Amino acid sequence: MHQPNVSIEERTTKKVFWRIIPFIFLLYIVAFLDRVNLGYAALDMNKDLALASSTFGLISGIFFFGYFLFEIPSNILLHKVGARKWIARIMISWGLVVIMTAWAQSAAHLYVLRFLLGVAEAGFFPGVILYITYWFRAKEQARAFALFMTALAASNIIGAPLSTWIMDSINWAGMPGWRWMFVLEGIPAIIIGIVTFFYLTDRPQDANWLEKEEKEWLIQEIQHENGQKGSLKHHSTRQVLTNPLVWKLSLIYLTLVIGLYGIGFWMPTIIKSFSSLLTNTQVGLISMVPYIAGGICMIWWARRSDRTGERRLFTALPPLLGALGLIGAGMTSNPYLSILMMSIATVGIYSFFGPFWSLPALFLTEASAAVGIALINSIGNLGGFVGPYMIGYLKDASGKMEAGLFFLAFSLIMTSLLVFSLKKQNSVMKADEPLVKTKTL
């Protein structure tokens, strides 16, 4: 029974938050760790398989081609069959591919497996973003997105020491630690995928853990907001795919993701270059520092965006900070200053996500959001190919990491300029209104 002095809004929002956010947070920790643990494997794998920097960059990035090709179909299927079944399928299939990676014997094997991992995981992230819009109103979404996406930081805070410890400590049956890392980190995805099938609730209408009046209030609130999004409400998939607003957000996300994965895949290698005396475990522990800073600032920045209702400014400023951090990292050889600069870069990149993913919800209703969010994410994630590959290419060409860091910084500056080009009056969710209609950005 609920307390009579607690409003139905506060009561329902709190229940939904604690039921949904911690679980999808856990899902994304596992998902992102299985995506970027290749960067930790590289500390030993590149030598064992004789992989050049440019080859490793291509292996890191090819994941995103499979992701790109199957992202939109996957998200449409999630919208049709329900998040519970589809996210469970995604997690089980990607866990199997991660485990298979342990037996890769060449660059060719890794190309195929990383492509298949992209195919398996396609639809997970935009599917969860879409799923959040089923349960949270516009004025709560930046915080919900940011809390979900702090799993980016958490997966590295947990994964960095865990992955490197496995590599240093486990070599059962004569198999090196980097191979065991893939096996041991792929198994949780399969287990949690099975749990997802039984735990996740597709829609508020299906929430038997809400009281009747709470369920009715939430359904009414979400339907009311959807009714105000007139711009794309009745548009076909083709019209969403050709909408210039959606493509502009895709380009913004592309330039940001170049920086995100450029750092994500190469940070362990950058830290290892500080000293040949560092063990893999020590590299993992040092790698935690930027992600702890990024996770804390990410939540704080999103809460401020929700409180003010301002989205454009809160989306545009963090990439500039990220660019300054990357430029600073490229200009110093001092290990302590380098970690400080990488921390600043990570704070900037991570603080972007909460406010940014609130922008599509201002003009996309459920049916069009399944396509629109998937397009934004799939185009944007091609930056996950560009960033790691360009760092590897520039490192091989120049013999130094600095050129790659400057390239990432330039990309983040472009992110900020593109966000500032959005029309301010159409990218603000006023605090006293549930939604502002948006026709152009």
C-alpha positions in Angstrom: 0.0 0.0 0.0 1.2 3.5 -0.8 1.4 6.4 1.6 -1.5 8.9 1.2 0.7 12.0 1.3 2.9 10.8 -1.6 1.5 12.0 -5.0 0.7 9.5 -7.7 3.3 11.2 -9.9 6.1 10.8 -7.4 5.1 7.3 -6.4 4.8 6.0 -10.0 7.9 7.7 -11.3 10.0 6.2 -8.4 8.6 2.7 -8.9 9.3 2.8 -12.7 12.8 4.2 -12.1 13.8 1.5 -9.6 12.3 -1.3 -11.7 13.7 -0.2 -15.1 17.0 1.8 -14.7 19.1 -0.5 -12.5 18.4 -3.5 -14.7 19.1 -1.8 -18.1 22.2 -0.3 -16.5 23.4 -3.8 -15.7 22.6 -4.9 -19.3 24.7 -2.0 -20.8 27.6 -2.7 -18.5 27.8 -6.2 -19.9 27.2 -5.1 -23.5 29.8 -2.3 -23.5 32.4 -4.4 -21.8 32.0 -7.1 -24.4 32.3 -4.4 -27.1 35.5 -2.7 -25.8 37.4 -5.5 -24.0 39.2 -5.9 -27.3 41.2 -2.8 -26.3 42.5 -4.6 -23.2 43.1 -7.9 -25.1 45.3 -5.9 -27.5 47.9 -5.5 -24.8 48.9 -9.2 -25.4 46.8 -10.2 -28.4 48.4 -7.9 -30.9 51.8 -9.4 -30.2 50.6 -13.0 -30.2 48.7 -12.6 -33.5 51.3 -10.1 -35.1 48.7 -7.3 -35.6 49.9 -3.9 -36.7 48.3 -0.8 -35.2 46.3 -0.1 -38.4 45.1 -3.7 -38.5 44.0 -3.5 -34.9 42.2 -0.2 -35.7 40.3 -1.9 -38.5 39.5 -5.0 -36.4 38.1 -2.6 -33.7 36.0 -0.7 -36.1 34.6 -3.4 -38.3 32.2 -4.2 -35.5 30.3 -1.1 -36.5 29.6 -2.2 -40.1 27.6 -5.2 -38.9 26.0 -2.9 -36.3 25.1 -0.3 -39.0 23.6 -2.8 -41.5 21.2 -4.5 -39.0 20.5 -1.6 -36.6 17.2 -0.3 -38.1 15.7 -3.7 -38.9 16.5 -4.8 -35.3 14.9 -1.8 -33.7 11.8 -2.2 -35.8 11.5 -5.8 -34.7 12.0 -4.8 -31.1 9.1 -2.3 -31.4 6.9 -5.1 -32.9 7.8 -8.1 -30.8 8.6 -6.3 -27.6 11.8 -5.4 -25.7 11.7 -8.5 -23.4 12.1 -11.1 -26.2 14.3 -9.1 -28.5 16.8 -7.8 -26.0 17.1 -11.3 -24.5 17.8 -12.6 -28.0 20.4 -9.9 -28.6 22.3 -10.6 -25.4 22.4 -14.4 -25.8 23.7 -14.1 -29.4 26.4 -11.6 -28.6 27.6 -13.6 -25.6 28.1 -16.6 -27.9 30.1 -14.5 -30.4 32.3 -13.1 -27.6 33.1 -16.6 -26.4 34.0 -17.7 -29.9 36.5 -14.8 -30.2 38.7 -16.7 -27.7 39.7 -19.1 -30.4 40.6 -16.6 -33.1 43.9 -17.4 -34.7 44.4 -14.6 -37.2 43.3 -11.1 -38.2 40.9 -12.7 -40.7 39.2 -14.6 -37.9 38.9 -11.4 -35.8 37.4 -9.5 -38.8 34.7 -12.0 -39.2 33.9 -12.4 -35.4 33.9 -8.6 -34.8 31.5 -8.1 -37.8 29.2 -10.9 -36.4 29.3 -9.2 -32.9 28.1 -6.1 -34.5 25.2 -8.0 -36.2 24.4 -9.7 -33.0 24.3 -6.5 -30.9 22.6 -4.3 -33.5 19.5 -2.8 -32.0 20.5 -3.1 -28.3 21.4 0.5 -27.6 18.7 2.3 -29.7 16.2 -0.3 -28.5 16.9 0.6 -24.9 16.7 4.3 -25.7 13.3 3.7 -27.3 12.3 1.5 -24.4 13.0 4.4 -22.0 10.7 6.6 -23.9 7.9 4.1 -23.3 8.2 4.6 -19.5 9.6 8.1 -18.9 8.2 11.5 -19.8 10.3 14.1 -21.7 11.2 16.1 -18.6 12.7 13.0 -17.0 14.5 11.5 -20.0 17.9 13.2 -19.9 18.5 11.9 -16.3 17.1 8.5 -17.3 19.4 8.3 -20.4 22.4 9.5 -18.4 21.9 7.1 -15.6 21.5 4.3 -18.1 24.6 5.5 -20.0 26.8 5.8 -16.9 27.1 2.1 -17.6 29.7 3.3 -20.3 31.8 4.5 -17.4 30.9 1.7 -15.1 31.8 -1.0 -17.6 35.3 0.5 -17.9 35.7 1.0 -14.2 34.8 -2.6 -13.6 36.1 -4.0 -16.8 39.6 -2.4 -16.9 40.9 -4.1 -13.7 38.8 -7.2 -14.3 40.0 -7.8 -17.9 43.6 -7.0 -17.2 43.6 -9.2 -14.0 42.2 -12.1 -16.0 44.9 -11.6 -18.6 47.7 -11.6 -16.0 46.3 -14.3 -13.7 44.5 -16.9 -15.7 46.1 -19.3 -18.3 44.2 -22.5 -17.7 44.9 -25.4 -20.1 47.8 -23.5 -21.6 45.5 -20.9 -23.1 46.7 -17.3 -22.7 44.8 -14.9 -20.4 43.5 -12.7 -23.2 41.6 -15.6 -24.7 40.1 -16.6 -21.3 39.0 -13.0 -20.9 36.7 -13.4 -23.9 35.3 -16.6 -22.5 34.7 -15.4 -18.9 33.2 -12.0 -20.1 31.0 -13.6 -22.7 29.2 -16.0 -20.3 27.4 -13.2 -18.2 25.7 -11.9 -21.4 24.1 -15.3 -22.0 23.0 -15.6 -18.3 21.6 -12.1 -18.1 19.9 -12.6 -21.5 17.9 -15.5 -20.1 17.0 -13.4 -17.0 15.9 -10.5 -19.3 13.2 -12.7 -20.9 11.6 -13.3 -17.5 12.2 -9.9 -15.8 11.7 -7.1 -18.4 8.2 -5.6 -18.9 7.4 -4.5 -22.4 5.0 -1.7 -21.7 3.2 0.2 -18.9 0.1 -1.7 -19.8 1.8 -5.0 -18.8 3.2 -3.7 -15.5 1.6 -5.9 -12.9 4.1 -4.4 -10.4 2.2 -1.1 -10.6 -1.1 -0.4 -8.9 -4.1 0.1 -11.2 -4.2 3.9 -10.6 -0.4 4.2 -11.1 -0.6 2.3 -14.4 -3.5 4.4 -15.6 -1.7 7.6 -14.7 1.5 6.6 -16.5 -0.3 5.4 -19.6 -2.2 8.7 -19.8 0.9 10.8 -19.3 2.8 9.0 -22.0 -0.1 9.1 -24.4 -0.6 12.8 -23.8 3.0 13.6 -24.7 2.8 11.4 -27.8 -0.4 13.3 -28.9 1.6 16.5 -28.8 4.3 15.3 -31.2 2.5 16.2 -34.4 5.5 16.6 -36.6 6.3 13.0 -37.5 3.3 11.2 -35.9 1.8 9.8 -39.1 4.9 9.7 -41.2 6.1 6.5 -42.9 9.4 4.8 -42.4 10.6 6.3 -45.6 9.7 9.8 -44.5 11.6 9.4 -41.2 14.6 8.0 -43.1 14.7 11.1 -45.4 13.9 13.7 -42.7 16.8 16.2 -42.6 16.4 16.7 -38.9 17.1 13.1 -38.1 20.1 13.1 -40.5 21.5 16.2 -38.8 21.3 14.5 -35.4 23.0 11.4 -37.0 25.9 13.6 -38.2 26.3 15.1 -34.7 26.4 11.7 -33.1 28.9 10.4 -35.7 31.4 13.1 -34.9 31.0 12.5 -31.1 31.3 8.7 -31.4 34.6 9.1 -33.3 36.0 10.5 -30.1 34.3 8.0 -27.8 35.6 4.9 -29.4 38.9 6.4 -30.4 39.6 6.8 -26.7 37.8 3.6 -25.7 39.8 1.2 -27.8 43.2 2.9 -27.5 43.4 4.2 -23.9 44.9 1.0 -22.5 47.6 1.1 -25.2 48.2 4.8 -24.5 48.6 4.2 -20.8 50.9 1.2 -21.4 53.2 3.5 -23.4 53.9 5.5 -20.3 56.2 2.9 -19.0 57.3 -0.6 -20.1 57.3 -1.6 -16.4 53.5 -1.3 -16.1 51.7 -4.7 -15.8 48.4 -5.2 -17.6 46.7 -5.1 -14.2 48.3 -1.7 -13.4 47.2 -0.4 -16.8 43.6 -1.5 -15.9 43.7 0.3 -12.6 45.0 3.5 -14.1 42.3 3.3 -16.8 39.6 3.5 -14.2 40.5 7.1 -13.3 39.1 8.9 -16.4 35.9 6.8 -16.4 35.2 7.5 -12.7 35.4 11.2 -13.5 33.3 10.8 -16.6 30.5 8.8 -14.9 30.1 11.3 -12.0 30.0 14.4 -14.3 27.7 12.7 -16.7 24.9 12.3 -14.1 25.5 15.8 -12.7 25.3 17.5 -16.1 22.2 15.6 -17.2 20.4 16.6 -13.9 21.1 20.2 -14.6 19.8 19.9 -18.2 16.6 18.3 -16.9 16.2 21.0 -14.2 16.6 23.9 -16.7 14.9 22.2 -19.7 17.8 23.4 -21.9 19.1 20.8 -24.3 21.2 22.5 -27.0 23.7 24.3 -24.8 24.0 21.3 -22.5 24.7 19.1 -25.6 27.1 21.5 -27.3 29.5 22.5 -24.5 30.8 19.0 -23.4 32.4 18.1 -26.7 34.4 21.4 -26.6 35.8 20.3 -23.1 36.5 16.9 -24.6 38.5 18.4 -27.5 40.6 20.5 -25.0 41.4 17.4 -23.0 42.5 15.5 -26.1 44.7 18.4 -27.4 46.2 18.6 -23.9 46.9 14.9 -23.9 48.6 15.2 -27.3 50.8 18.0 -26.1 52.3 16.5 -23.0 54.6 13.5 -22.3 54.1 13.7 -18.6 52.1 10.6 -17.5 50.3 12.4 -14.7 49.3 15.3 -16.9 48.3 12.8 -19.6 45.9 11.0 -17.3 44.4 14.4 -16.2 43.9 15.4 -19.8 42.4 12.1 -20.7 40.0 12.4 -17.7 38.9 15.9 -19.0 38.4 14.4 -22.4 36.3 11.6 -21.0 34.2 13.9 -18.9 33.4 16.0 -22.0 32.5 13.1 -24.1 30.3 11.3 -21.5 28.5 14.5 -20.4 27.2 14.9 -24.0 24.9 11.8 -23.9 22.1 12.6 -21.5 21.1 15.9 -23.1 21.7 14.7 -26.6 19.4 11.6 -26.4 16.6 13.9 -25.1 16.6 15.8 -28.4 15.0 13.0 -30.6 12.2 12.5 -28.0 11.1 16.1 -28.6 9.8 15.3 -32.1 9.6 11.5 -32.6 6.7 9.5 -31.5 6.9 5.8 -30.7 6.5 4.4 -34.2 8.8 6.9 -35.9 11.2 6.8 -32.9 11.9 3.1 -33.6 13.3 4.0 -37.0 14.6 7.5 -36.2 16.6 6.6 -33.1 18.0 3.5 -34.8 19.1 5.6 -37.8 20.8 8.2 -35.6 22.6 5.5 -33.6 23.6 3.4 -36.6 25.0 6.3 -38.6 26.6 7.7 -35.5 28.3 4.5 -34.6 30.1 4.4 -37.9 32.3 6.8 -36.0 33.3 3.8 -34.0 35.0 2.6 -37.1 36.5 5.9 -38.1 38.0 6.8 -34.6 39.9 3.6 -33.8 41.0 3.1 -37.4 42.3 6.7 -37.9 44.3 6.5 -34.6 45.9 3.3 -35.8 46.5 4.6 -39.3 48.0 7.9 -38.1 50.1 6.1 -35.5 51.6 3.8 -38.1 52.1 6.7 -40.5 53.7 9.1 -38.0 55.1 6.7 -35.4 53.3 8.8 -32.7 49.9 8.8 -31.0 49.6 12.6 -31.0 48.3 12.9 -34.5 45.4 10.6 -33.7 44.5 12.5 -30.6 44.4 15.8 -32.5 42.1 14.1 -35.1 39.7 13.1 -32.4 39.8 16.6 -30.9 38.9 18.1 -34.4 36.0 15.7 -34.6 34.6 16.8 -31.2 34.9 20.5 -32.2 32.8 19.7 -35.2 30.2 18.0 -32.9 29.9 21.2 -30.9 29.6 23.5 -33.9 26.9 21.2 -35.4 24.9 21.3 -32.1 25.1 25.1 -32.0 23.6 25.2 -35.5 20.4 23.7 -34.1 17.6 26.3 -33.6 17.5 27.1 -29.9 13.7 27.6 -29.7 13.2 24.1 -31.1 15.6 22.2 -28.8 14.4 23.4 -25.4 12.0 21.4 -23.2 10.5 24.0 -20.9 10.4 23.0 -17.3 6.7 24.0 -16.9 5.5 22.2 -20.0 5.6 18.5 -20.7 6.7 19.0 -24.3 7.5 21.7 -26.8 6.4 20.8 -30.4 9.3 20.6 -32.7 9.2 20.8 -36.5 12.8 21.9 -37.3 16.0 21.9 -35.5 
